[in-house]
């Protein structure tokens, strides 16, 4: 399944997913049907047929563009569709012994959410493969956590009980810039060494991980964020090593 397929599954299963469309061609941009799209900002992500599969992740190979204004969508969608000069991709395909001709690209255009706190959650601890829920959390957008700029708080949960909560110092957070793109802001001094998640918020994430675990047959991770009084899931993918 591709990134787009997982999003469709989450939406159809009743999870909180920001509105999105999947484009098979750049010409499909004219078919975007999101409420008042010209006044909104979007995340533009790749969704290649082999990406985020159980065997290959393609993590960091294709470009992602966050908080893109409607008037610039065509420009950035085109950038994602055109991966012919992607040196990272060429090296990765050589490493996993795949031919570029096997790739078929789609693009996900999703309404941007300016999250108060975000992160990644795993159905299995990626550090030691223990069977426990493992959550990473940062203030602001999850871009810092996903990119590795700030690992965020690390929370381990077993049998619905918090086993450990390690706080990561954070003095900068990523937010949606009013002009488009991502900006860095100072974290309030009182919050820099404070826990990002309450026990209630942790329980909400654990509940989603638990529900998904009964619905799919592989170990997985999700990208999540709190915004608009909702716990959004932005991505779902298998835990892979390549």
VEXVO-174710 format. One record per residue (C-alpha): residue in one letter; x, y, z. Coordinates in steps of 0.1 Angstrom, whole numbers, plus 5000, padded with zeros to 4 digits. Layout:
REM residues N
+------+------+------+------+
: rest :    x :    y :    z :
+------+------+------+------+
:    a :    X :    Y :    Z :
...
+------+------+------+------+
REM end
This chain:
REM residues 242
+------+------+------+------+
: rest :    x :    y :    z :
+------+------+------+------+
:    x : 5000 : 5000 : 5000 :
:    x : 5011 : 5035 : 4993 :
:    x : 5010 : 5066 : 5015 :
:    x : 4978 : 5077 : 4997 :
:    x : 4962 : 5042 : 5003 :
:    x : 4969 : 5043 : 5040 :
:    x : 4953 : 5078 : 5042 :
:    x : 4922 : 5066 : 5024 :
:    x : 4921 : 5036 : 5048 :
:    x : 4923 : 5059 : 5079 :
:    x : 4896 : 5082 : 5066 :
:    x : 4872 : 5054 : 5057 :
:    x : 4878 : 5038 : 5091 :
:    x : 4867 : 5069 : 5109 :
:    x : 4900 : 5082 : 5122 :
:    x : 4906 : 5120 : 5123 :
:    x : 4924 : 5128 : 5090 :
:    x : 4928 : 5163 : 5076 :
:    x : 4911 : 5167 : 5042 :
:    x : 4932 : 5155 : 5013 :
:    x : 4931 : 5146 : 4976 :
:    x : 4954 : 5123 : 4956 :
:    x : 4967 : 5134 : 4922 :
:    x : 4978 : 5108 : 4896 :
:    x : 4989 : 5136 : 4872 :
:    x : 4997 : 5173 : 4874 :
:    x : 4966 : 5180 : 4853 :
:    x : 4945 : 5166 : 4881 :
:    x : 4952 : 5198 : 4901 :
:    x : 4920 : 5213 : 4886 :
:    x : 4899 : 5186 : 4903 :
:    x : 4910 : 5195 : 4938 :
:    x : 4877 : 5196 : 4958 :
:    x : 4885 : 5210 : 4992 :
:    x : 4863 : 5236 : 5010 :
:    x : 4875 : 5271 : 5001 :
:    x : 4909 : 5259 : 4990 :
:    x : 4922 : 5293 : 4979 :
:    x : 4921 : 5305 : 5015 :
:    x : 4940 : 5275 : 5029 :
:    x : 4975 : 5261 : 5030 :
:    x : 4986 : 5226 : 5022 :
:    x : 5011 : 5198 : 5027 :
:    x : 5024 : 5184 : 4994 :
:    x : 5038 : 5149 : 4997 :
:    x : 5049 : 5121 : 4975 :
:    x : 5030 : 5088 : 4973 :
:    x : 5050 : 5064 : 4951 :
:    x : 5037 : 5029 : 4947 :
:    x : 5067 : 5013 : 4966 :
:    x : 5070 : 5041 : 4992 :
:    x : 5061 : 5033 : 5028 :
:    x : 5057 : 4996 : 5020 :
:    x : 5064 : 4968 : 5044 :
:    x : 5098 : 4962 : 5026 :
:    x : 5110 : 4996 : 5017 :
:    x : 5104 : 5030 : 5034 :
:    x : 5120 : 5055 : 5009 :
:    x : 5123 : 5077 : 5040 :
:    x : 5137 : 5111 : 5032 :
:    x : 5141 : 5102 : 4995 :
:    x : 5113 : 5123 : 4980 :
:    x : 5107 : 5160 : 4989 :
:    x : 5078 : 5171 : 5011 :
:    x : 5066 : 5207 : 5010 :
:    x : 5047 : 5221 : 5040 :
:    x : 5022 : 5250 : 5044 :
:    x : 5020 : 5257 : 5007 :
:    x : 4995 : 5284 : 4997 :
:    x : 4970 : 5275 : 4970 :
:    x : 4985 : 5298 : 4944 :
:    x : 5018 : 5279 : 4946 :
:    x : 5004 : 5244 : 4946 :
:    x : 5011 : 5237 : 4909 :
:    x : 5047 : 5246 : 4913 :
:    x : 5053 : 5223 : 4943 :
:    x : 5032 : 5194 : 4930 :
:    x : 5053 : 5195 : 4898 :
:    x : 5084 : 5193 : 4919 :
:    x : 5072 : 5161 : 4936 :
:    x : 5061 : 5145 : 4903 :
:    x : 5094 : 5152 : 4887 :
:    x : 5120 : 5129 : 4904 :
:    x : 5142 : 5123 : 4874 :
:    x : 5171 : 5143 : 4888 :
:    x : 5168 : 5130 : 4924 :
:    x : 5203 : 5118 : 4933 :
:    x : 5191 : 5105 : 4967 :
:    x : 5166 : 5083 : 4948 :
:    x : 5193 : 5070 : 4924 :
:    x : 5215 : 5060 : 4953 :
:    x : 5187 : 5044 : 4972 :
:    x : 5175 : 5024 : 4943 :
:    x : 5210 : 5011 : 4937 :
:    x : 5212 : 5001 : 4974 :
:    x : 5180 : 4981 : 4973 :
:    x : 5186 : 4969 : 4937 :
:    x : 5154 : 4983 : 4922 :
:    x : 5149 : 4999 : 4888 :
:    x : 5134 : 5034 : 4886 :
:    x : 5110 : 5021 : 4860 :
:    x : 5092 : 5002 : 4888 :
:    x : 5082 : 5035 : 4904 :
:    x : 5048 : 5052 : 4898 :
:    x : 5043 : 5085 : 4915 :
:    x : 5011 : 5100 : 4929 :
:    x : 5010 : 5132 : 4950 :
:    x : 4990 : 5138 : 4982 :
:    x : 4977 : 5173 : 4987 :
:    x : 4964 : 5177 : 5023 :
:    x : 4951 : 5206 : 5042 :
:    x : 4978 : 5219 : 5066 :
:    x : 4971 : 5219 : 5103 :
:    x : 4991 : 5242 : 5126 :
:    x : 4995 : 5217 : 5155 :
:    x : 5002 : 5228 : 5190 :
:    x : 5021 : 5195 : 5196 :
:    x : 5030 : 5167 : 5173 :
:    x : 5051 : 5136 : 5169 :
:    x : 5055 : 5100 : 5160 :
:    x : 5041 : 5069 : 5177 :
:    x : 5051 : 5033 : 5171 :
:    x : 5033 : 5000 : 5178 :
:    x : 5067 : 4985 : 5187 :
:    x : 5097 : 5002 : 5203 :
:    x : 5120 : 5009 : 5174 :
:    x : 5151 : 5010 : 5196 :
:    x : 5148 : 4975 : 5210 :
:    x : 5118 : 4959 : 5192 :
:    x : 5100 : 4954 : 5225 :
:    x : 5062 : 4950 : 5223 :
:    x : 5052 : 4983 : 5237 :
:    x : 5038 : 5016 : 5225 :
:    x : 5066 : 5042 : 5219 :
:    x : 5057 : 5079 : 5215 :
:    x : 5079 : 5108 : 5205 :
:    x : 5064 : 5143 : 5210 :
:    x : 5075 : 5179 : 5203 :
:    x : 5059 : 5213 : 5207 :
:    x : 5046 : 5227 : 5174 :
:    x : 5047 : 5208 : 5141 :
:    x : 5061 : 5173 : 5139 :
:    x : 5087 : 5184 : 5113 :
:    x : 5114 : 5188 : 5139 :
:    x : 5107 : 5153 : 5153 :
:    x : 5104 : 5136 : 5119 :
:    x : 5136 : 5153 : 5105 :
:    x : 5156 : 5145 : 5136 :
:    x : 5162 : 5181 : 5145 :
:    x : 5147 : 5174 : 5179 :
:    x : 5140 : 5139 : 5191 :
:    x : 5113 : 5151 : 5214 :
:    x : 5099 : 5136 : 5246 :
:    x : 5101 : 5098 : 5246 :
:    x : 5073 : 5079 : 5263 :
:    x : 5070 : 5041 : 5267 :
:    x : 5037 : 5025 : 5275 :
:    x : 5030 : 4989 : 5283 :
:    x : 4995 : 4975 : 5290 :
:    x : 4981 : 5010 : 5291 :
:    x : 5006 : 5021 : 5318 :
:    x : 5033 : 5047 : 5313 :
:    x : 5066 : 5028 : 5319 :
:    x : 5088 : 5058 : 5314 :
:    x : 5086 : 5095 : 5303 :
:    x : 5119 : 5112 : 5293 :
:    x : 5115 : 5149 : 5287 :
:    x : 5136 : 5165 : 5259 :
:    x : 5146 : 5201 : 5263 :
:    x : 5131 : 5222 : 5234 :
:    x : 5136 : 5260 : 5230 :
:    x : 5124 : 5263 : 5193 :
:    x : 5092 : 5250 : 5177 :
:    x : 5081 : 5248 : 5141 :
:    x : 5049 : 5267 : 5131 :
:    x : 5030 : 5275 : 5100 :
:    x : 5042 : 5309 : 5086 :
:    x : 5013 : 5332 : 5076 :
:    x : 5032 : 5338 : 5043 :
:    x : 5036 : 5301 : 5037 :
:    x : 5063 : 5276 : 5046 :
:    x : 5075 : 5268 : 5081 :
:    x : 5089 : 5293 : 5106 :
:    x : 5108 : 5288 : 5139 :
:    x : 5095 : 5304 : 5171 :
:    x : 5108 : 5305 : 5206 :
:    x : 5092 : 5281 : 5230 :
:    x : 5079 : 5298 : 5262 :
:    x : 5105 : 5295 : 5289 :
:    x : 5081 : 5277 : 5312 :
:    x : 5075 : 5250 : 5286 :
:    x : 5110 : 5244 : 5274 :
:    x : 5116 : 5215 : 5299 :
:    x : 5080 : 5206 : 5305 :
:    x : 5063 : 5174 : 5294 :
:    x : 5047 : 5179 : 5260 :
:    x : 5018 : 5154 : 5266 :
:    x : 4993 : 5150 : 5294 :
:    x : 4982 : 5116 : 5305 :
:    x : 4949 : 5121 : 5287 :
:    x : 4967 : 5129 : 5255 :
:    x : 4990 : 5099 : 5259 :
:    x : 4959 : 5077 : 5264 :
:    x : 4943 : 5091 : 5232 :
:    x : 4974 : 5081 : 5212 :
:    x : 4977 : 5047 : 5228 :
:    x : 4940 : 5041 : 5221 :
:    x : 4946 : 5047 : 5184 :
:    x : 4977 : 5025 : 5183 :
:    x : 4957 : 4998 : 5200 :
:    x : 4928 : 5000 : 5176 :
:    x : 4950 : 5000 : 5146 :
:    x : 4969 : 4970 : 5160 :
:    x : 4937 : 4950 : 5158 :
:    x : 4930 : 4961 : 5122 :
:    x : 4964 : 4956 : 5105 :
:    x : 4988 : 4927 : 5105 :
:    x : 5022 : 4945 : 5107 :
:    x : 5041 : 4967 : 5131 :
:    x : 5036 : 5003 : 5122 :
:    x : 5042 : 5040 : 5130 :
:    x : 5020 : 5070 : 5127 :
:    x : 5026 : 5107 : 5125 :
:    x : 5001 : 5126 : 5147 :
:    x : 4993 : 5161 : 5159 :
:    x : 4968 : 5179 : 5181 :
:    x : 4949 : 5208 : 5165 :
:    x : 4914 : 5220 : 5164 :
:    x : 4905 : 5199 : 5195 :
:    x : 4913 : 5168 : 5174 :
:    x : 4941 : 5142 : 5174 :
:    x : 4950 : 5140 : 5137 :
:    x : 4968 : 5112 : 5120 :
:    x : 4988 : 5125 : 5091 :
:    x : 5006 : 5093 : 5080 :
:    x : 5006 : 5056 : 5087 :
:    x : 5034 : 5033 : 5075 :
:    x : 5050 : 5000 : 5084 :
:    x : 5082 : 5000 : 5105 :
:    x : 5110 : 4992 : 5081 :
:    x : 5148 : 4993 : 5082 :
:    x : 5154 : 5003 : 5046 :
+------+------+------+------+
REM end
